[in-house]
Amino acid sequence: MGTVMFNANRIAFVGGGVMGEAMIKGLLNGGLTSADRIVVSDPWVERLDFLRSTYCVETTADNPEAVRGADIVVLSIKPQSLTKVGRDLHSRISPDALVLSIIAGTRISTLQNQLFHDRIVRAMPNTPGQLGKGMTVWTATPQCTPAQLSHTATILGAMGEQLQVDEEGYLDMATGLSGSGPGFVLLLIEAMIDAGVHMGFSRRDAEKMVLQTIEGSVALMRTSGKHSAELKNQVTSPGGTTAAGLYELEKASVRATISNAIFAAYRRSQELGAMSEKKDNA
């Protein structure tokens, strides 16, 4: 398994869904902890059976049992489940434990009120984290210790890249840019594949060409260290094919539309957070 980097004796995952599983998988595959230190609670018995058989972790349907004695509690549940989970865990988590929440749109103040707990990290991951290619932005309350911040970076880093920010407002921005970002990128991929099919390629061939083109473009930008505009200019010959295509994209305001989509997701994240906070205070 490798060296155990955590001094945490018990890591509890409240919620065993896709992102919770991605974190467990990343921690175990990276040799960052061992299966006997992880416990998962979830109301779905079939899901618990799958996680237990696949990763050899401890499972339970009882949330208070899961967090008992845990040094780190990961909240990987849907926002609509927070009220019930909050009732289950109110004052049940050790005061010295770290609570790491990946609950979409749920503010730290809401978590503090629901759990009666102060050492909280709020994180915004995205779906490529399932493959260790994710992007997670996170922020922490002042009560979190340096060791807990280090643990957070390690846990989230097991899913890909991670970025700590000082203000919670950046989490709503991250929701629009990287949290919702895969949806926007996948729409672009879908459109390019459809164009290839329209021109006469088989869907399989069009998909292969588009995916490799996008993957190669990302790799080129990462390795070259050059600005995207500079790389774009290198492939845009005067009066050439790329110039003709880019002209149509600019004429259709695609650049502005993408920006508007990201800002719409950002504003919706703000709205959801406000709704959650208002409901909590009602």
C-alpha positions as a Markdown table, in Angstrom:
| # | Residue | x | y | z |
|---|---|---|---|---|
| 1 | Met | 0.0 | 0.0 | 0.0 |
| 2 | Gly | 2.9 | 2.4 | 0.6 |
| 3 | Thr | 3.6 | 4.9 | 3.4 |
| 4 | Val | 0.5 | 6.2 | 5.3 |
| 5 | Met | 0.8 | 9.9 | 5.1 |
| 6 | Phe | -2.1 | 10.7 | 7.4 |
| 7 | Asn | -1.8 | 10.5 | 11.2 |
| 8 | Ala | -5.6 | 10.3 | 11.2 |
| 9 | Asn | -6.8 | 7.1 | 12.7 |
| 10 | Arg | -10.2 | 7.2 | 11.1 |
| 11 | Ile | -11.6 | 9.0 | 8.0 |
| 12 | Ala | -15.4 | 9.0 | 7.8 |
| 13 | Phe | -17.2 | 9.5 | 4.5 |
| 14 | Val | -20.8 | 10.5 | 5.0 |
| 15 | Gly | -22.2 | 9.7 | 1.6 |
| 16 | Gly | -20.8 | 7.1 | -0.7 |
| 17 | Gly | -21.7 | 8.5 | -4.0 |
| 18 | Val | -19.5 | 9.1 | -7.1 |
| 19 | Met | -17.3 | 11.9 | -5.7 |
| 20 | Gly | -17.0 | 10.2 | -2.3 |
| 21 | Glu | -15.8 | 7.1 | -4.1 |
| 22 | Ala | -13.4 | 9.1 | -6.2 |
| 23 | Met | -11.8 | 10.4 | -3.1 |
| 24 | Ile | -11.6 | 7.0 | -1.5 |
| 25 | Lys | -10.1 | 5.5 | -4.7 |
| 26 | Gly | -7.5 | 8.3 | -4.9 |
| 27 | Leu | -6.4 | 7.9 | -1.3 |
| 28 | Leu | -6.1 | 4.1 | -1.6 |
| 29 | Asn | -4.5 | 4.1 | -5.0 |
| 30 | Gly | -2.0 | 6.7 | -3.9 |
| 31 | Gly | -1.0 | 4.8 | -0.8 |
| 32 | Leu | -2.0 | 7.8 | 1.3 |
| 33 | Thr | -4.0 | 5.7 | 3.9 |
| 34 | Ser | -5.2 | 2.2 | 4.3 |
| 35 | Ala | -8.7 | 0.7 | 3.9 |
| 36 | Asp | -9.1 | -0.2 | 7.6 |
| 37 | Arg | -8.9 | 3.5 | 8.4 |
| 38 | Ile | -11.9 | 4.5 | 6.2 |
| 39 | Val | -15.6 | 4.1 | 7.1 |
| 40 | Val | -18.4 | 5.1 | 4.8 |
| 41 | Ser | -22.1 | 5.7 | 5.7 |
| 42 | Asp | -24.9 | 5.8 | 3.2 |
| 43 | Pro | -28.6 | 4.9 | 3.3 |
| 44 | Trp | -28.3 | 2.8 | 0.1 |
| 45 | Val | -27.4 | -0.7 | 1.2 |
| 46 | Glu | -26.4 | -1.8 | -2.3 |
| 47 | Arg | -24.0 | 1.1 | -2.5 |
| 48 | Leu | -22.4 | 0.1 | 0.8 |
| 49 | Asp | -22.1 | -3.5 | -0.4 |
| 50 | Phe | -20.3 | -2.3 | -3.5 |
| 51 | Leu | -17.9 | 0.0 | -1.6 |
| 52 | Arg | -17.1 | -2.7 | 0.9 |
| 53 | Ser | -16.4 | -5.4 | -1.7 |
| 54 | Thr | -14.5 | -3.1 | -4.0 |
| 55 | Tyr | -12.3 | -1.2 | -1.5 |
| 56 | Cys | -12.5 | -3.3 | 1.6 |
| 57 | Val | -13.6 | -0.2 | 3.7 |
| 58 | Glu | -15.9 | -0.3 | 6.7 |
| 59 | Thr | -19.5 | 0.6 | 6.0 |
| 60 | Thr | -22.5 | 1.5 | 7.9 |
| 61 | Ala | -26.0 | 3.0 | 7.4 |
| 62 | Asp | -25.7 | 4.9 | 10.7 |
| 63 | Asn | -24.1 | 8.4 | 10.3 |
| 64 | Pro | -23.3 | 9.0 | 14.0 |
| 65 | Glu | -21.6 | 5.6 | 14.1 |
| 66 | Ala | -19.5 | 6.5 | 11.1 |
| 67 | Val | -18.2 | 9.8 | 12.6 |
| 68 | Arg | -17.6 | 8.4 | 16.1 |
| 69 | Gly | -13.9 | 8.8 | 16.8 |
| 70 | Ala | -13.2 | 10.2 | 13.3 |
| 71 | Asp | -10.3 | 12.6 | 12.8 |
| 72 | Ile | -11.6 | 13.7 | 9.4 |
| 73 | Val | -15.3 | 13.7 | 8.3 |
| 74 | Val | -16.0 | 14.1 | 4.6 |
| 75 | Leu | -19.5 | 15.3 | 3.8 |
| 76 | Ser | -20.1 | 14.0 | 0.2 |
| 77 | Ile | -23.9 | 14.1 | 0.1 |
| 78 | Lys | -26.6 | 15.9 | -1.9 |
| 79 | Pro | -27.6 | 19.4 | -0.6 |
| 80 | Gln | -31.2 | 18.1 | 0.0 |
| 81 | Ser | -29.8 | 15.5 | 2.4 |
| 82 | Leu | -28.1 | 18.0 | 4.6 |
| 83 | Thr | -31.1 | 18.7 | 6.9 |
| 84 | Lys | -31.4 | 15.1 | 7.9 |
| 85 | Val | -27.6 | 14.5 | 8.1 |
| 86 | Gly | -27.3 | 17.7 | 10.1 |
| 87 | Arg | -29.8 | 16.4 | 12.7 |
| 88 | Asp | -27.9 | 13.1 | 12.8 |
| 89 | Leu | -24.5 | 14.7 | 13.3 |
| 90 | His | -25.3 | 17.8 | 15.4 |
| 91 | Ser | -22.7 | 17.9 | 18.2 |
| 92 | Arg | -21.7 | 14.3 | 17.4 |
| 93 | Ile | -18.4 | 15.2 | 15.6 |
| 94 | Ser | -15.3 | 15.5 | 17.7 |
| 95 | Pro | -14.5 | 19.2 | 18.3 |
| 96 | Asp | -10.9 | 18.6 | 17.1 |
| 97 | Ala | -12.0 | 16.8 | 13.9 |
| 98 | Leu | -11.8 | 18.3 | 10.4 |
| 99 | Val | -15.0 | 18.4 | 8.5 |
| 100 | Leu | -14.4 | 18.5 | 4.7 |
| 101 | Ser | -17.6 | 19.4 | 2.8 |
| 102 | Ile | -18.1 | 18.9 | -1.0 |
| 103 | Ile | -21.8 | 19.7 | -0.7 |
| 104 | Ala | -22.6 | 21.9 | -3.7 |
| 105 | Gly | -23.9 | 25.4 | -2.9 |
| 106 | Thr | -23.8 | 25.0 | 0.8 |
| 107 | Arg | -22.0 | 27.7 | 2.7 |
| 108 | Ile | -19.7 | 27.3 | 5.7 |
| 109 | Ser | -22.1 | 29.2 | 8.0 |
| 110 | Thr | -24.9 | 26.7 | 7.1 |
| 111 | Leu | -22.6 | 23.8 | 8.0 |
| 112 | Gln | -21.5 | 25.4 | 11.2 |
| 113 | Asn | -25.1 | 25.9 | 12.3 |
| 114 | Gln | -26.2 | 22.4 | 11.2 |
| 115 | Leu | -23.3 | 20.5 | 12.7 |
| 116 | Phe | -22.4 | 22.9 | 15.6 |
| 117 | His | -18.8 | 22.6 | 14.5 |
| 118 | Asp | -16.1 | 25.1 | 13.6 |
| 119 | Arg | -13.2 | 23.3 | 11.9 |
| 120 | Ile | -14.7 | 23.2 | 8.4 |
| 121 | Val | -13.3 | 23.1 | 4.9 |
| 122 | Arg | -15.6 | 23.8 | 2.0 |
| 123 | Ala | -14.5 | 22.4 | -1.4 |
| 124 | Met | -15.7 | 22.5 | -5.0 |
| 125 | Pro | -14.5 | 19.5 | -7.0 |
| 126 | Asn | -15.5 | 18.5 | -10.5 |
| 127 | Thr | -16.4 | 15.2 | -12.2 |
| 128 | Pro | -13.0 | 14.5 | -13.8 |
| 129 | Gly | -11.9 | 13.8 | -10.2 |
| 130 | Gln | -13.2 | 10.3 | -10.8 |
| 131 | Leu | -10.2 | 9.7 | -12.9 |
| 132 | Gly | -7.7 | 11.7 | -10.9 |
| 133 | Lys | -7.9 | 14.5 | -13.4 |
| 134 | Gly | -10.1 | 16.8 | -11.4 |
| 135 | Met | -9.8 | 20.4 | -10.3 |
| 136 | Thr | -10.9 | 21.3 | -6.7 |
| 137 | Val | -11.0 | 24.8 | -5.2 |
| 138 | Trp | -11.3 | 25.0 | -1.4 |
| 139 | Thr | -11.3 | 27.3 | 1.6 |
| 140 | Ala | -11.0 | 26.7 | 5.3 |
| 141 | Thr | -12.2 | 28.3 | 8.5 |
| 142 | Pro | -9.6 | 30.0 | 10.8 |
| 143 | Gln | -10.0 | 27.2 | 13.4 |
| 144 | Cys | -8.5 | 24.6 | 11.1 |
| 145 | Thr | -4.9 | 23.7 | 12.1 |
| 146 | Pro | -1.9 | 23.7 | 9.7 |
| 147 | Ala | -2.0 | 19.8 | 9.8 |
| 148 | Gln | -5.6 | 19.8 | 8.8 |
| 149 | Leu | -5.0 | 22.1 | 5.9 |
| 150 | Ser | -2.2 | 19.8 | 4.8 |
| 151 | His | -4.5 | 16.8 | 5.1 |
| 152 | Thr | -7.1 | 18.7 | 3.0 |
| 153 | Ala | -4.6 | 19.4 | 0.2 |
| 154 | Thr | -3.5 | 15.7 | 0.2 |
| 155 | Ile | -7.1 | 14.4 | 0.1 |
| 156 | Leu | -8.2 | 16.7 | -2.6 |
| 157 | Gly | -4.9 | 16.3 | -4.5 |
| 158 | Ala | -5.7 | 12.6 | -4.8 |
| 159 | Met | -8.4 | 13.6 | -7.3 |
| 160 | Gly | -6.2 | 15.8 | -9.4 |
| 161 | Glu | -5.2 | 19.5 | -9.0 |
| 162 | Gln | -6.3 | 21.5 | -5.9 |
| 163 | Leu | -6.2 | 25.2 | -5.1 |
| 164 | Gln | -6.7 | 26.8 | -1.7 |
| 165 | Val | -8.4 | 30.3 | -1.7 |
| 166 | Asp | -8.7 | 32.8 | 1.2 |
| 167 | Glu | -12.4 | 33.8 | 0.7 |
| 168 | Glu | -15.5 | 31.7 | 0.4 |
| 169 | Gly | -16.8 | 33.8 | -2.5 |
| 170 | Tyr | -14.2 | 32.2 | -4.8 |
| 171 | Leu | -16.1 | 28.9 | -4.3 |
| 172 | Asp | -19.1 | 30.2 | -6.3 |
| 173 | Met | -16.7 | 31.4 | -9.0 |
| 174 | Ala | -15.0 | 28.0 | -9.1 |
| 175 | Thr | -18.5 | 26.4 | -9.4 |
| 176 | Gly | -19.0 | 28.4 | -12.6 |
| 177 | Leu | -15.6 | 27.9 | -14.0 |
| 178 | Ser | -14.3 | 24.4 | -13.1 |
| 179 | Gly | -17.3 | 22.8 | -11.4 |
| 180 | Ser | -19.7 | 23.4 | -14.3 |
| 181 | Gly | -16.8 | 23.6 | -16.8 |
| 182 | Pro | -16.9 | 20.0 | -17.8 |
| 183 | Gly | -20.5 | 20.4 | -19.0 |
| 184 | Phe | -19.4 | 23.3 | -21.3 |
| 185 | Val | -16.4 | 21.5 | -22.6 |
| 186 | Leu | -18.5 | 18.4 | -23.3 |
| 187 | Leu | -21.0 | 20.5 | -25.2 |
| 188 | Leu | -18.2 | 21.8 | -27.4 |
| 189 | Ile | -16.9 | 18.2 | -28.0 |
| 190 | Glu | -20.4 | 17.1 | -28.9 |
| 191 | Ala | -20.7 | 19.9 | -31.4 |
| 192 | Met | -17.4 | 19.2 | -33.0 |
| 193 | Ile | -18.2 | 15.5 | -33.3 |
| 194 | Asp | -21.6 | 16.2 | -34.9 |
| 195 | Ala | -19.9 | 18.5 | -37.4 |
| 196 | Gly | -17.5 | 15.7 | -38.3 |
| 197 | Val | -20.4 | 13.3 | -38.9 |
| 198 | His | -22.2 | 16.0 | -40.9 |
| 199 | Met | -19.2 | 16.2 | -43.2 |
| 200 | Gly | -19.1 | 12.5 | -43.7 |
| 201 | Phe | -16.9 | 10.8 | -41.1 |
| 202 | Ser | -18.3 | 7.9 | -39.0 |
| 203 | Arg | -19.2 | 8.9 | -35.5 |
| 204 | Arg | -16.5 | 6.7 | -34.1 |
| 205 | Asp | -13.8 | 8.3 | -36.3 |
| 206 | Ala | -15.1 | 11.8 | -35.6 |
| 207 | Glu | -15.0 | 11.2 | -31.9 |
| 208 | Lys | -11.5 | 9.8 | -32.1 |
| 209 | Met | -10.3 | 12.9 | -34.0 |
| 210 | Val | -12.0 | 15.4 | -31.8 |
| 211 | Leu | -10.9 | 13.9 | -28.5 |
| 212 | Gln | -7.3 | 13.6 | -29.6 |
| 213 | Thr | -7.4 | 17.2 | -31.0 |
| 214 | Ile | -8.6 | 18.5 | -27.6 |
| 215 | Glu | -6.3 | 16.4 | -25.5 |
| 216 | Gly | -3.3 | 17.3 | -27.7 |
| 217 | Ser | -4.2 | 21.0 | -27.6 |
| 218 | Val | -4.3 | 20.9 | -23.8 |
| 219 | Ala | -1.0 | 19.1 | -23.6 |
| 220 | Leu | 0.6 | 21.5 | -26.0 |
| 221 | Met | -0.4 | 24.5 | -23.9 |
| 222 | Arg | 0.8 | 22.8 | -20.7 |
| 223 | Thr | 4.2 | 21.9 | -22.1 |
| 224 | Ser | 4.9 | 25.0 | -24.1 |
| 225 | Gly | 4.1 | 27.5 | -21.4 |
| 226 | Lys | 2.7 | 29.8 | -24.1 |
| 227 | His | -0.5 | 31.8 | -23.9 |
| 228 | Ser | -3.4 | 30.2 | -25.7 |
| 229 | Ala | -3.7 | 33.2 | -28.0 |
| 230 | Glu | -0.1 | 32.8 | -29.1 |
| 231 | Leu | -0.7 | 29.1 | -29.8 |
| 232 | Lys | -3.9 | 29.9 | -31.7 |
| 233 | Asn | -2.1 | 32.4 | -33.8 |
| 234 | Gln | 0.5 | 29.8 | -34.8 |
| 235 | Val | -2.1 | 27.6 | -36.4 |
| 236 | Thr | -4.0 | 30.5 | -38.0 |
| 237 | Ser | -2.4 | 31.3 | -41.4 |
| 238 | Pro | -3.5 | 34.5 | -43.2 |
| 239 | Gly | -6.5 | 33.7 | -45.4 |
| 240 | Gly | -6.4 | 30.1 | -44.3 |
| 241 | Thr | -8.9 | 27.5 | -43.1 |
| 242 | Thr | -8.5 | 28.2 | -39.4 |
| 243 | Ala | -8.9 | 32.0 | -39.9 |
| 244 | Ala | -12.1 | 31.3 | -41.8 |
| 245 | Gly | -13.5 | 29.2 | -39.0 |
| 246 | Leu | -12.4 | 31.6 | -36.2 |
| 247 | Tyr | -14.1 | 34.4 | -38.1 |
| 248 | Glu | -17.4 | 32.5 | -37.9 |
| 249 | Leu | -16.9 | 31.8 | -34.2 |
| 250 | Glu | -16.2 | 35.5 | -33.4 |
| 251 | Lys | -19.1 | 36.6 | -35.6 |
| 252 | Ala | -21.4 | 34.4 | -33.6 |
| 253 | Ser | -20.1 | 35.8 | -30.3 |
| 254 | Val | -19.0 | 32.3 | -29.1 |
| 255 | Arg | -16.3 | 33.8 | -26.9 |
| 256 | Ala | -18.9 | 36.1 | -25.1 |
| 257 | Thr | -21.5 | 33.2 | -25.0 |
| 258 | Ile | -19.0 | 31.0 | -23.2 |
| 259 | Ser | -18.2 | 33.7 | -20.7 |
| 260 | Asn | -21.9 | 34.4 | -20.2 |
| 261 | Ala | -22.5 | 30.6 | -19.5 |
| 262 | Ile | -19.8 | 30.6 | -16.8 |
| 263 | Phe | -21.2 | 33.8 | -15.2 |
| 264 | Ala | -24.7 | 32.3 | -15.3 |
| 265 | Ala | -23.4 | 29.2 | -13.4 |
| 266 | Tyr | -21.6 | 31.5 | -11.0 |
| 267 | Arg | -24.7 | 33.5 | -10.2 |
| 268 | Arg | -26.8 | 30.4 | -9.8 |
| 269 | Ser | -24.3 | 29.0 | -7.3 |
| 270 | Gln | -24.6 | 32.3 | -5.3 |
| 271 | Glu | -28.4 | 31.9 | -5.4 |
| 272 | Leu | -28.3 | 28.3 | -4.2 |
| 273 | Gly | -26.0 | 29.3 | -1.4 |
| 274 | Ala | -28.3 | 32.1 | -0.3 |
| 275 | Met | -31.3 | 29.8 | -0.5 |
| 276 | Ser | -29.6 | 27.3 | 1.7 |
| 277 | Glu | -28.6 | 29.9 | 4.2 |
| 278 | Lys | -32.1 | 31.4 | 4.3 |
| 279 | Lys | -33.6 | 27.9 | 4.8 |
| 280 | Asp | -31.1 | 27.2 | 7.6 |
| 281 | Asn | -32.1 | 30.5 | 9.4 |
| 282 | Ala | -35.8 | 30.0 | 9.0 |
